[in-house]
Amino acid sequence: MAAIFAASADAETLLLERTPDGGRKILISGGGRCNVLPVRSDPHRFVTDSTPRTLQRMLRAWPLREQVLFFENDLGIPLAEEAATGKLFPASNRARDVRDALLRLARRRGAALLPDTLVTGLEPTRGRFRIAREGAPPVEADAVVVAAGGLSVPKSGSDGLLLPILARLGHTIRPTYPALTPLTAPPSAYANLAGVSLSVELRAASAGRSSEASGGFLFTHRGYSGPAVLDVSHVAVRDPDATLSVRWTGLDERAWEAALRPSGSRGASAALHAHLPERPADVLLQAARIDAHRRLAQLTREERRKLIDTLMRGALPWSGHEGYAKAEVTGGGIDLDEVEPATMESRKVPGLFLCGEILDAFGPIGGHNFQWAWSTGRSAGLGAARPGHPTDPSVQSPGPSARARANAAPPRR
């Protein structure tokens, strides 16, 4: 995206790509379908240890509606909303269509792609940059956009290699950690539920932070996954003493009190099976230490209270996480307050622009992290292409489909 908009502004643009083809995280996203964007933008759901207002300014630089129009009009990728989740996918349900369309447009706008290129160093020198490459001569440029990703899914070519290089240039690196990653669990009563999925409300809490999410929850052979788990995992990842609690259904306490009210010979298991799949219902009865064969009329007030507490805020045992190998994104990264929000230019190194996952920000599951990548990438590309005063906040293209041009000065490289 940075290359598309830099080239669109008539900058001589060279895209240094580590992999042979590029965009591998696009290809694997959404199970090969690519959740391009969320239906609604919500900057407040993003996580950062930097100033949240800075994050919001960066995200809002390219409104969501304009991004949708860009994909549909400029890329020729119609988007369709998935009714069950409210996520936007390519109508073809093919992530490869998205990746290929982005590469085609970058080339059509004038960007050159240099694949299989490992950047090993970045040095400002005499108002320009010298970019070291493994096994090849260095490249010199007037401006550099770093869109190198974080540490998540290293098999995609993203391993955080540029973070220490940026630290040597004076940038503050907020501690990095796997975010949106599955959690592991010790052998427990839940171990035989692998493959069972539910819609739950989940809360993770530690001494310094907390997070809540609702949606899909999946029992796995190693622990737990699903959108709700991934969205709160960052709390657990950063604090091994964090606690997890689950509201297993949409029923509130009053509704459960009514559902568990004594009624003839009705059993406790039958009452739970009416609102939960059989296997997890029986396991939750065990967690509350109630025999599944007990009749509701036999439960004491304390037992009924314990069962409702388990159903409403049951403790979920966990032991660890799946790390960067399964993490959707990287938490932490370059401090946002060291980047100019309008253009993504470094406040430490003039002419250096930073965007995407390398920054200290990530959003929840559902297309938000692509939205962050597209928005910051566009701003960085436009900022890097602008000769003279790249930090001028007026630098924006006139519309999602317009080709911005710099007429007053020679193109930047």
C-alpha positions as CSV (number, residue, x, y, z in Angstrom):
1,M,0.0,0.0,0.0
2,A,2.9,2.4,0.8
3,A,4.4,1.6,-2.6
4,I,1.1,2.1,-4.4
5,F,0.6,5.6,-3.0
6,A,4.3,6.7,-3.2
7,A,4.3,5.7,-6.9
8,S,0.9,7.4,-7.4
9,A,2.5,10.7,-6.2
10,D,5.2,10.3,-8.9
11,A,8.0,9.2,-6.6
12,E,10.5,6.7,-8.1
13,T,9.5,3.8,-6.0
14,L,11.4,0.5,-5.3
15,L,9.7,-2.1,-3.2
16,L,12.3,-4.4,-1.5
17,E,10.5,-7.6,-0.7
18,R,12.1,-10.4,1.3
19,T,10.1,-13.2,-0.1
20,P,9.8,-14.3,-3.7
21,D,6.2,-13.2,-4.2
22,G,5.2,-10.8,-1.3
23,G,2.0,-10.4,0.7
24,R,2.2,-13.8,2.4
25,K,0.3,-12.7,5.4
26,I,-2.5,-11.7,3.1
27,L,-2.5,-15.2,1.6
28,I,-2.8,-17.0,4.9
29,S,-5.3,-14.6,6.5
30,G,-8.9,-15.7,7.1
31,G,-8.1,-19.2,6.3
32,G,-7.1,-18.2,2.8
33,R,-10.1,-15.9,2.4
34,C,-8.6,-12.6,3.7
35,N,-10.7,-10.6,6.0
36,V,-9.8,-7.3,4.2
37,L,-11.6,-4.8,6.5
38,P,-14.0,-4.6,9.4
39,V,-17.5,-3.4,8.7
40,R,-17.1,-0.6,11.4
41,S,-14.0,1.2,12.5
42,D,-13.4,1.3,16.2
43,P,-10.0,2.9,17.2
44,H,-10.9,2.4,20.9
45,R,-10.6,-1.4,20.5
46,F,-6.9,-1.1,19.5
47,V,-4.2,-1.9,22.0
48,T,-1.1,0.3,22.5
49,D,1.3,1.4,25.3
50,S,1.8,4.6,23.4
51,T,-0.6,7.6,23.4
52,P,-4.0,6.3,22.2
53,R,-4.9,9.7,20.6
54,T,-1.9,9.3,18.3
55,L,-3.1,5.9,17.3
56,Q,-6.5,7.3,16.6
57,R,-5.2,10.1,14.4
58,M,-3.1,7.5,12.4
59,L,-6.1,5.2,11.9
60,R,-8.5,7.9,10.9
61,A,-6.2,9.4,8.2
62,W,-7.9,7.1,5.7
63,P,-11.6,6.7,6.6
64,L,-12.9,3.2,6.4
65,R,-15.5,4.0,3.7
66,E,-12.7,5.4,1.5
67,Q,-10.7,2.2,2.0
68,V,-13.7,0.1,0.9
69,L,-14.0,2.3,-2.3
70,F,-10.3,1.9,-3.0
71,F,-10.5,-1.9,-2.9
72,E,-13.7,-2.0,-5.1
73,N,-12.8,0.8,-7.6
74,D,-9.0,1.0,-7.8
75,L,-8.2,-2.7,-7.1
76,G,-11.4,-4.1,-8.7
77,I,-12.0,-6.3,-5.7
78,P,-15.7,-6.3,-4.7
79,L,-16.2,-6.8,-1.0
80,A,-18.9,-8.8,0.7
81,E,-20.0,-8.7,4.3
82,E,-20.2,-12.0,6.1
83,A,-23.5,-12.0,7.8
84,A,-22.5,-14.1,10.8
85,T,-19.5,-12.1,11.7
86,G,-19.9,-8.6,10.1
87,K,-16.5,-8.9,8.4
88,L,-15.6,-7.8,4.9
89,F,-14.1,-10.4,2.6
90,P,-13.4,-10.3,-1.1
91,A,-16.5,-11.5,-2.9
92,S,-14.4,-14.3,-4.5
93,N,-13.4,-15.5,-1.0
94,R,-9.8,-15.7,-2.3
95,A,-7.0,-14.0,-0.5
96,R,-4.8,-14.5,-3.5
97,D,-7.0,-12.1,-5.5
98,V,-6.3,-9.4,-2.9
99,R,-2.6,-9.9,-2.9
100,D,-2.3,-10.1,-6.7
101,A,-4.5,-7.0,-7.2
102,L,-2.3,-5.0,-4.8
103,L,0.9,-6.1,-6.6
104,R,-0.6,-5.3,-10.0
105,L,-1.7,-1.9,-9.0
106,A,1.7,-1.1,-7.5
107,R,3.4,-2.0,-10.8
108,R,0.8,-0.2,-12.8
109,R,1.3,3.0,-10.8
110,G,5.1,2.7,-11.5
111,A,6.6,0.9,-8.5
112,A,9.3,-1.6,-9.2
113,L,9.4,-4.8,-7.1
114,L,12.7,-6.4,-6.0
115,P,11.9,-9.8,-4.6
116,D,14.2,-12.2,-2.5
117,T,15.8,-9.2,-0.9
118,L,16.9,-9.3,2.7
119,V,17.6,-5.8,4.1
120,T,20.4,-6.1,6.7
121,G,21.1,-2.4,7.5
122,L,19.8,1.1,7.2
123,E,22.1,4.1,7.5
124,P,21.3,7.8,7.0
125,T,24.1,9.5,5.2
126,R,24.4,13.1,3.9
127,G,20.6,13.6,3.7
128,R,20.0,10.3,2.0
129,F,19.8,6.6,3.1
130,R,22.0,3.7,2.4
131,I,20.2,0.4,2.5
132,A,22.4,-2.7,3.0
133,R,21.2,-5.9,1.3
134,E,22.4,-9.5,1.9
135,G,24.5,-10.7,-1.1
136,A,23.9,-7.5,-3.2
137,P,25.1,-4.0,-3.4
138,P,23.4,-1.4,-1.2
139,V,20.6,0.8,-2.5
140,E,20.5,4.6,-2.0
141,A,17.3,6.5,-1.5
142,D,16.0,10.0,-0.6
143,A,13.3,8.5,1.7
144,V,12.7,5.1,3.1
145,V,9.4,3.5,4.2
146,V,9.8,0.6,6.7
147,A,6.8,-1.8,6.3
148,A,8.7,-4.8,7.5
149,G,6.1,-6.3,9.8
150,G,6.7,-7.6,13.3
151,L,7.6,-11.0,14.7
152,S,4.4,-13.0,14.1
153,V,4.2,-15.9,11.7
154,P,7.9,-15.8,10.9
155,K,7.4,-18.4,8.1
156,S,5.7,-15.5,6.2
157,G,9.0,-13.6,6.1
158,S,8.3,-11.4,9.0
159,D,10.7,-11.8,11.9
160,G,11.2,-8.3,13.3
161,L,14.7,-8.0,11.8
162,L,14.4,-4.2,11.4
163,L,13.4,-3.5,15.0
164,P,17.0,-3.6,16.3
165,I,18.1,-1.5,13.3
166,L,15.5,1.1,14.1
167,A,16.6,1.0,17.8
168,R,20.1,1.8,16.7
169,L,18.8,4.8,14.9
170,G,17.3,6.2,18.1
171,H,13.8,4.8,18.2
172,T,12.2,3.5,21.4
173,I,11.0,-0.1,21.0
174,R,8.1,-0.9,23.3
175,P,8.6,-4.5,24.5
176,T,7.2,-6.9,21.9
177,Y,5.0,-9.9,22.6
178,P,2.7,-12.3,20.7
179,A,-0.8,-10.9,20.3
180,L,-4.0,-12.5,19.1
181,T,-2.5,-15.9,19.8
182,P,-4.1,-19.1,21.1
183,L,-3.7,-20.1,24.7
184,T,-2.6,-23.4,26.1
185,A,-4.1,-25.2,29.1
186,P,-3.0,-27.8,31.6
187,P,-4.7,-31.2,31.5
188,S,-8.1,-30.6,33.1
189,A,-11.8,-31.3,32.9
190,Y,-11.9,-29.4,29.6
191,A,-9.3,-31.6,27.9
192,N,-11.9,-33.9,26.3
193,L,-13.8,-31.0,24.7
194,A,-11.3,-30.5,21.8
195,G,-13.2,-29.4,18.7
196,V,-16.2,-28.0,20.6
197,S,-17.0,-24.4,19.7
198,L,-19.3,-22.0,21.5
199,S,-20.1,-18.3,21.6
200,V,-19.0,-16.8,24.9
201,E,-18.1,-13.7,26.8
202,L,-14.5,-13.9,28.0
203,R,-12.5,-11.7,30.4
204,A,-8.8,-11.6,31.1
205,A,-7.5,-9.6,34.0
206,S,-4.1,-9.0,35.6
207,A,-2.8,-6.5,38.1
208,G,-2.2,-3.8,35.4
209,R,-4.7,-4.5,32.6
210,S,-7.8,-6.3,31.6
211,S,-9.6,-7.1,28.4
212,E,-13.1,-8.4,27.5
213,A,-14.3,-10.0,24.3
214,S,-17.3,-11.9,23.0
215,G,-17.7,-14.3,20.2
216,G,-16.3,-17.6,19.0
217,F,-14.5,-19.8,21.5
218,L,-12.9,-23.1,20.5
219,F,-11.6,-25.9,22.7
220,T,-8.4,-27.3,21.1
221,H,-6.2,-30.3,21.9
222,R,-3.7,-27.9,23.5
223,G,-6.0,-25.3,25.0
224,Y,-8.3,-22.6,23.6
225,S,-8.6,-20.6,20.5
226,G,-11.3,-18.6,18.6
227,P,-11.8,-14.8,18.2
228,A,-12.8,-14.3,21.8
229,V,-9.6,-16.0,23.1
230,L,-7.3,-14.3,20.6
231,D,-8.7,-10.9,21.5
232,V,-7.9,-11.1,25.2
233,S,-4.8,-13.2,24.9
234,H,-2.4,-10.2,25.1
235,V,-3.3,-9.8,28.8
236,A,-2.4,-13.4,29.6
237,V,0.8,-13.3,27.4
238,R,2.1,-10.3,29.3
239,D,1.3,-11.6,32.8
240,P,1.5,-15.3,33.7
241,D,-0.6,-14.6,36.8
242,A,-3.6,-13.2,34.7
243,T,-7.0,-14.8,35.3
244,L,-9.5,-15.8,32.7
245,S,-13.2,-16.0,33.4
246,V,-16.0,-17.0,31.0
247,R,-19.7,-16.3,30.7
248,W,-20.7,-19.4,28.8
249,T,-24.1,-18.3,27.4
250,G,-26.0,-15.1,26.8
251,L,-28.2,-15.8,29.8
252,D,-27.9,-13.4,32.7
253,E,-28.1,-14.4,36.4
254,R,-31.9,-13.8,36.6
255,A,-32.4,-16.0,33.5
256,W,-30.3,-18.8,35.0
257,E,-32.2,-18.6,38.3
258,A,-35.4,-19.1,36.3
259,A,-33.8,-21.9,34.2
260,L,-32.6,-23.7,37.4
261,R,-35.8,-23.3,39.3
262,P,-37.2,-26.7,40.6
263,S,-39.7,-28.1,38.1
264,G,-41.0,-31.6,38.8
265,S,-38.4,-34.2,38.2
266,R,-36.3,-32.2,35.8
267,G,-32.6,-32.8,36.2
268,A,-29.7,-30.3,36.4
269,S,-28.2,-31.7,33.2
270,A,-31.5,-31.3,31.3
271,A,-31.6,-27.6,32.4
272,L,-28.1,-26.9,31.1
273,H,-28.6,-29.0,27.9
274,A,-31.4,-26.6,26.9
275,H,-28.8,-23.8,26.6
276,L,-25.5,-25.5,26.0
277,P,-24.1,-28.4,24.0
278,E,-24.2,-31.6,26.0
279,R,-20.5,-32.2,26.5
280,P,-19.6,-28.8,27.8
281,A,-22.8,-28.7,29.9
282,D,-21.8,-31.8,31.7
283,V,-18.2,-30.6,32.2
284,L,-19.5,-27.4,33.7
285,L,-21.7,-29.4,36.1
286,Q,-18.6,-31.2,37.1
287,A,-16.7,-27.9,37.6
288,A,-19.5,-26.8,39.9
289,R,-19.3,-30.2,41.7
290,I,-22.9,-31.2,40.9
291,D,-23.8,-34.7,39.8
292,A,-25.5,-34.5,36.4
293,H,-28.2,-36.9,37.6
294,R,-29.3,-34.6,40.4
295,R,-32.8,-33.2,40.1
296,L,-33.1,-29.4,40.3
297,A,-35.4,-29.9,43.4
298,Q,-32.5,-31.6,45.2
299,L,-30.0,-28.7,44.7
300,T,-29.3,-26.6,47.8
301,R,-29.4,-22.8,47.5
302,E,-25.5,-22.8,47.8
303,E,-25.2,-25.4,45.0
304,R,-27.5,-23.5,42.7
305,R,-25.5,-20.3,43.5
306,K,-22.3,-22.1,42.8
307,L,-23.6,-23.4,39.4
308,I,-24.8,-20.0,38.3
309,D,-21.5,-18.5,39.3
310,T,-19.7,-21.1,37.2
311,L,-22.0,-20.4,34.2
312,M,-21.6,-16.7,34.5
313,R,-18.0,-16.2,35.5
314,G,-16.4,-19.6,35.5
315,A,-12.6,-19.7,36.0
316,L,-10.8,-20.9,32.9
317,P,-7.5,-22.6,33.7
318,W,-4.6,-21.8,31.3
319,S,-0.9,-22.4,31.4
320,G,0.7,-20.6,28.4
321,H,0.3,-19.5,24.8
322,E,1.2,-20.6,21.3
323,G,3.7,-17.7,20.8
324,Y,4.7,-15.9,17.6
325,A,4.3,-19.0,15.4
326,K,0.5,-18.8,15.8
327,A,0.1,-15.1,16.7
328,E,-1.9,-13.0,14.3
329,V,0.1,-9.9,15.1
330,T,2.9,-8.5,17.2
331,G,2.2,-6.4,20.3
332,G,4.6,-3.6,21.1
333,G,7.0,-2.1,18.6
334,I,8.0,1.5,17.7
335,D,6.6,4.1,20.1
336,L,3.8,5.9,18.2
337,D,4.7,9.2,19.8
338,E,8.0,9.1,17.8
339,V,6.1,9.1,14.5
340,E,4.3,12.1,12.9
341,P,0.6,10.9,12.6
342,A,-0.2,12.7,9.3
343,T,2.7,11.3,7.3
344,M,4.1,8.5,9.4
345,E,7.5,10.2,9.3
346,S,10.0,9.4,12.1
347,R,10.5,12.2,14.5
348,K,14.0,10.8,15.2
349,V,15.2,10.4,11.6
350,P,14.0,12.8,8.9
351,G,13.1,11.0,5.7
352,L,12.3,7.7,7.4
353,F,8.7,6.6,7.4
354,L,7.2,3.8,9.5
355,C,4.0,1.9,9.1
356,G,2.0,-1.3,9.9
357,E,2.8,-4.0,12.4
358,I,6.3,-2.7,13.3
359,L,4.5,0.1,15.2
360,D,3.2,-0.3,18.8
361,A,-0.5,-0.9,17.9
362,F,-2.8,-3.8,17.1
363,G,-6.5,-4.3,16.8
364,P,-8.9,-7.1,17.5
365,I,-9.8,-10.0,15.1
366,G,-12.0,-9.0,12.3
367,G,-10.0,-7.0,9.7
368,H,-8.9,-4.2,12.0
369,N,-5.2,-5.0,11.6
370,F,-5.4,-4.9,7.8
371,Q,-7.2,-1.5,8.3
372,W,-4.3,-0.3,10.3
373,A,-1.8,-1.6,7.7
374,W,-3.7,0.0,4.8
375,S,-4.2,3.3,6.6
376,T,-0.6,3.8,7.9
377,G,0.9,2.4,4.7
378,R,-1.0,4.9,2.5
379,S,0.1,7.8,4.8
380,A,3.7,6.7,4.8
381,G,3.7,6.3,1.0
382,L,2.3,9.8,0.4
383,G,4.6,11.3,3.0
384,A,7.7,9.7,1.6
385,A,6.9,10.8,-1.9
386,R,6.5,14.5,-1.0
387,P,9.6,16.5,-1.6
388,G,10.6,19.4,0.6
389,H,8.4,19.2,3.7
390,P,7.1,15.6,4.2
391,T,5.7,16.4,7.6
392,D,3.2,18.9,6.3
393,P,-0.2,17.5,7.5
394,S,-1.9,18.8,4.4
395,V,-0.2,15.9,2.4
396,Q,-3.1,13.7,1.5
397,S,-4.5,12.6,-1.8
398,P,-7.8,14.2,-2.9
399,G,-9.8,11.0,-2.8
400,P,-9.6,7.2,-2.6
401,S,-9.4,6.9,-6.4
402,A,-7.3,10.0,-7.2
403,R,-3.7,9.9,-8.3
404,A,-1.9,12.5,-6.3
405,R,1.0,14.2,-8.2
406,A,3.9,16.4,-7.0
407,N,4.4,19.1,-9.7
408,A,6.8,21.5,-8.2
409,A,9.9,19.4,-7.7
410,P,11.7,16.3,-9.1
411,P,10.4,13.0,-7.9
412,R,11.9,11.5,-4.7
413,R,13.5,8.1,-4.9
